[in-house]
């Protein structure tokens, strides 16, 4: 019986990322997907579990002549996240900040190119509890 407990603990630790990813996928499907209309979701799912003060980025390929909707959806526990779409040279093409929040950006690209989405979760308020909060941030891409 002593040997079974460490095995179960190890299994639970290994399974935790899969459970978090499944919860994030469920959140995106139920809370974010309706905002994709009238665009069709391209089935590419990019998401991360982030805490206040953390950031992430993902490179996405966009094809010439195609109309896109880029949607960034975050769990309410994180508050309003900042996000930016930039080109290969780092030039900002679109930006959403806490002062001017937008959850999506509709656009058309003239040439096939790789663009970068950078997500920034603002730090938590210093007042209040010291609990670490983690929430899902999803990047969804749709096309017409």
N, C-alpha and C positions, 0 to 999 in steps of 0.2 A: 504494500500500500504506500510506503514511503517513496517508492520510485515512480508511482503513477502521478503524484501531485506535480513534480517538476515537468513531466511530459505534458500534462494538461495545461500548465501555465505557459509553456513554450508554444503550444498549439494556439492558445488564445492570443499571445503576442504576435504570432505570425499571421493570424486571421484578421487582426485589427485593421490594417490598411485596406483590405478587401471590403470590410464592412463599411468603413468610412467612405470609400469610393462608391459603394452601392447607395449609401444614404445621400451622397452628393448628386448622383445620377437621378435618384428619385426626386430630390428637391428641384433640380433643373427641369425635369419632365413635368412636374405638377405646378410649379410656381413660375417658371421662366418661359416655357414653350409657347403659351398663349400669346406672348408679346411678339412672336416671330411672324404672325399673320400680317400680311398676305404672302410673305416669303415662305419658301419651302426649306425646311431644315435639312442641311446636307449630311446629317448623321455623324459629323465630326464632333466629338464631345471632349472639351478641354475644361478641366476643373481642378481646383486645389483646395485643400483645407488650410486656411490661413488664420493667423492670430493678429490682433492689433499690432501695428508697427512692422509687419512683414510685407514683402512685395514678391511679385512673380512676373515672368514674361513668357510669351509664347510667340513663335514665328509661324505665320500662316501664309499660304500661297493663294493669290487671287489671279484669276484668268481674264485676259483682255475681253472687253465687250460685255462682260457679265455684270448684272446689277446685284448688289449684295446688301444684306442687313447684318451688321455685327452687333451682337447683344451681349452686354456684360450684366450679369445678375448675381447679386450677393445676398447672403442670409441676413435678415434684419438685425441679428445680434451684433454684426460687425459695423452697423451704421452705413453711412454713405461712403463707398470706396471711390478713389480717384482712378481714372484709367485714361490711357493715351494710345492712339494708333500712330505709328511713325513709319517712315520709309527706311530703306537700307542706309541712307546717310544720316539717319537720326532726326530728320526734319519731322516735326509734329504735323500730322494731317488732320487730326481731330483730338479733342481733349474734353474730358468730363471731370469736373472738380466738385468738391463738397459745396462750394459757393454757387456753382452752375451745373447741377447734376443732370445727366442724361443717361438713360439705360441703353440706348441704341444709336447707331449711326448708319444711315442708308447712303450708298455711294456706288459709283460705277468706275471701273479702272480701264484706262486706255490701252495699257500694255500689261502682259503677264508679269507679275512681280511678287516678291516676298515682302510682307509687311509685319511689323512687330507690335503686339499688344502688350502694354506694360500696365500691371495692376499694382496699386499702392493702397494698403489698408492703413488709415490714419492710426496713430497711437491712441490707446485708451485714455480716458480721463484719469487724472491722478487721484481724484476724490472717489469715494466709493469702496467697493470690495477689491481684494487683491487676487480674485480668481482669474485664471487664464481662460479666456473665451476663444473658441475656435469656431469658424463658420465656413461654409462652402462659398466659393466664388466660381461661377461658371462663365465660360466664353462660348457662345453659340453663334453659328454662322449659317445664314440662309441665303437663298438666291431666288431670282424670278425667272 
